Amino acid sequence: MSDLSASYTVVDFNASMQSLGALQEAAYRLIGQAACQIDEANGRYVCRLSPSQPQLHGDDLRSHFLNLVTDENLREKVNRETDRLRDVIVALAFGALAAEE
Amino acid sequence: MAGFASPNAFSPETSALQLLPIRFERLGADRFLVGNIVGDMAEMTAVELDRLCSLDLTPGDGLYERAFEKLFVGSIDQRAQQQLLALRLRSRLSFLRAATPLHLFVVTLRCEHSCPYCQVSRQSQDRVRYDMDQATASKALDIALSAPAPLIKIEFQGGEPLLNFELIRWIVGAAKQRAVPLGKQLQFVIATNLALLNDDVLDFCGEHDVLFSTSLDGPRDLHNKNRPRRGQNSYELAVAGIASIKERLGPDRVGALMTTTEASLDRVEDIVDEYVAQRLDGIFLRPLSPYGFAIKTKQFHKYGAQEWLQFWKRGLRYILEINKSGHHFPEFYSALMLRRMLSDEPIGYVDLRSPAGIGLGALVYNYDGTVFASDEARMLAEMGDRSFELGNVREHSYRDLVLSDTLVSAVADSLTQTAPQCSSCVFEPNCGADPVYHHATQNDVLGIKPLSEFCARQMGVITHLFELLEHSPEDAAVLRGWAS
């Protein structure tokens, strides 16, 4: 059992503060470097990272994953604030402007 | 006494700013590439990115000006930035308005070469059943001329198309006749190894304004190793053909493509020198594609995206120095990417589009009348995978083909604008969907992008070009010249 636990890195987050979507996006970007299994237990999201490449493991893998999560959290914030504007721009490009031609 | 208002009186309120849709990618611990939805990019530190996202910007601080210039922020009470982004987005996607300008006629699958990396799975020379017949060509021509694009480019492919030159002659004549009442303009290109070039072919192509595209993999030993034929004289015939076309038809009537094999990887300077020596107008440092004999003979798996990127970067450095000496000699893949990065002009290259260029950018009429969504799609079909077969010239119209479930599904399912990772990727506005490649390599038209070599190459190329544009003024001056 201890051998098995040593083969992966665990990173957990407070589920009330961390969005699951950002974790899933970060896990997707990790494909090829590590597999990420996300479970929820006792109000925490538990991410088990199994390295796919021998050169990325342990603290390096943990640090890399945390960077990915940080980036995804920022992307979520940006999307929340700009999604409406993106819709306006696309509507202008293919709605109003198209109608004027 | 009259006085001037303080400088603060002229400053816009920072609270009047709003963040526009942006994307970013982490390049290092404290380095980010930030972009807008039409592909303009800027490099930022983590602190700068945080300040941008929280609109902590002050006129005169530098970041405020960069953010405005790159359309990362706008004024809440002005729509100019949104309208500008909309206009630019519309322009970048305007290739959709002139659908299917390129039509490839596979006039024969026969070839007298036996290249181990052949991506079309050529057949031996004596199998007449692999030639397209006139009735099939006529039907294909009707489909090509019913495409919406005002300029129809017909490219003759093989095998070696000059083995069925009589059909090429017939198609060019018929196309010219049929195009007149339809008001279509025409361009013709023969993709040939030039081994069978003769005076008849040259006379005809001169008279009818037909261009040539050929293969030149580098110096004699490398080219002949990559492209064996009886007599081991592929190189000699190719360079003699290039010289004949230049002399008889003009210097701009022939272009060449190279294919990178494992043997090419440490010889990029030799390859470039060969192109310069043959007075070609540039070079396309092109990786192998995962189709045909390139897979069967395991050529495709002999190097990866990172090795190709090293080859391309070394070649680009060498080419940039040639340009700095006063010889305009672009690397064509960089030139395509630079046009995406530095202008909003739609480009014809089908792999750098989303919606994907299959069908909407090009149709391929195989020798037997089957129609495929791209040249790579027919390469896959020759390997037994007919996933992108759209129909047959005898049964289907242009409309049937482009509205077929096969094409609509492949295009819809591969949109990068909504794909995982791509939808938030800073490179996406300058990249494209390549459903046939991802189907061939991952059995998934969308592709799992963290595992995609196409994605790795695109990110590597765009990042490198961006860094040269930002940090190397002399290189940037050359690169900007290629984009125009």
Boltz contact constraints between the chains, C-beta under 6 A:
constraints:
  - contact:
      token1: [A, 28]
      token2: [B, 420]
      max_distance: 6.0
  - contact:
      token1: [A, 29]
      token2: [B, 450]
      max_distance: 6.0
  - contact:
      token1: [A, 31]
      token2: [B, 450]
      max_distance: 6.0
  - contact:
      token1: [A, 32]
      token2: [B, 450]
      max_distance: 6.0
  - contact:
      token1: [A, 32]
      token2: [B, 451]
      max_distance: 6.0
  - contact:
      token1: [A, 71]
      token2: [B, 26]
      max_distance: 6.0
  - contact:
      token1: [A, 75]
      token2: [B, 424]
      max_distance: 6.0
  - contact:
      token1: [A, 78]
      token2: [B, 22]
      max_distance: 6.0
  - contact:
      token1: [A, 78]
      token2: [B, 53]
      max_distance: 6.0
  - contact:
      token1: [A, 81]
      token2: [B, 19]
      max_distance: 6.0
  - contact:
      token1: [A, 82]
      token2: [B, 19]
      max_distance: 6.0
  - contact:
      token1: [A, 82]
      token2: [B, 21]
      max_distance: 6.0
  - contact:
      token1: [A, 85]
      token2: [B, 20]
      max_distance: 6.0
  - contact:
      token1: [A, 85]
      token2: [B, 21]
      max_distance: 6.0
  - contact:
      token1: [A, 86]
      token2: [B, 21]
      max_distance: 6.0
  - contact:
      token1: [A, 88]
      token2: [B, 82]
      max_distance: 6.0
  - contact:
      token1: [A, 89]
      token2: [B, 82]
      max_distance: 6.0
  - contact:
      token1: [A, 89]
      token2: [B, 85]
      max_distance: 6.0
  - contact:
      token1: [A, 89]
      token2: [B, 86]
      max_distance: 6.0
  - contact:
      token1: [A, 92]
      token2: [B, 86]
      max_distance: 6.0
  - contact:
      token1: [A, 93]
      token2: [B, 86]
      max_distance: 6.0
  - contact:
      token1: [A, 93]
      token2: [B, 89]
      max_distance: 6.0
  - contact:
      token1: [A, 93]
      token2: [B, 90]
      max_distance: 6.0
  - contact:
      token1: [A, 97]
      token2: [B, 90]
      max_distance: 6.0
